[in-house]
Amino acid sequence: MTIRTIEMTKIIFLVLTLLTSLSPVFAQDKLLTLDDIFSPDPAKRVAFGGAPARLSWAADGRSFKEVRAGKLMRVDPVTGDATMYFDSDRFAGALQTAAGISQAEATRIANSLTTNFNNTETAILVNHGNDLWWYGINSGELKRLTNNKDEEKEQDFSPDGKFVEMVELPRDKHPYFIACQFHPEYKSKPLDAHPLFTSFVKAAWENRLKSENLEHDVTSDKQVELPERASISSED
């Protein structure tokens, strides 16, 4: 099956799901009348209000995620059948116990459409209170990964979901600290280096200018005087 066919299948499934979730008005036998639409009686007047449902495709590509009655559900777009996506109550309980999060906030986090699962959906990564937490769905264990005052940004699982792919410290803590699991040297050429290397050289140069108070010398027309190298005597 080609990528285009898969995408078309997803679109068809989504359209069918939206059609089946429309107001029951479209399923009734009689046609709508002006009284149905403009009746002053709220019990008789058809309500056309509401907001569209927020949906997100699941990792399996055959179902989607939707929050119903405050719970994260897995919905089959063909049949409309909905089941609990995972044990979100257990997750919320772990957030309260281990992370000290309030019940309301823990419930919201555990049933969010933006919950950060790994590729196999066996673990969850949570960013809360400027710290990262890892939750194992099968074990129900919640582990704290960081413990500092700095904000954590752009956290994610590695492609295989097993390792932390990259770690970076803020510039106010270190001029350039980036650790990675992949090999940027394999994607570098003499005249086309990987961005990690070019950014490292740039950071080193900017740090030298700052530490030696050379910013003004470099940005002005003043000639920078460099000390001559000590000559090496013949005896050396």
Buried (B, 14 or more C-beta within 10 A) or exposed (E): EEEEEEEEBBEEBBEBBEEEEEEEEEEEEEEEEEEBEEEEEEEEEBEEEEEEEEBEBBEEEBBBBBBEEEBBBBBBBEEEEBEEBBEBBEBBBBBBEBBEBEEEBBBBBBBBEEBBBBEEBBBBBBBBEEBBBBBEBEEEEBEEBEEEEEEBEEBEBBEEBEEBBBEBBEEEEEBBEBEEEEEBEEEBEEEEBBEBEEEBEEBEEBBEBEEEEEEEBEEEEEEEEEEEEEEEEEEE
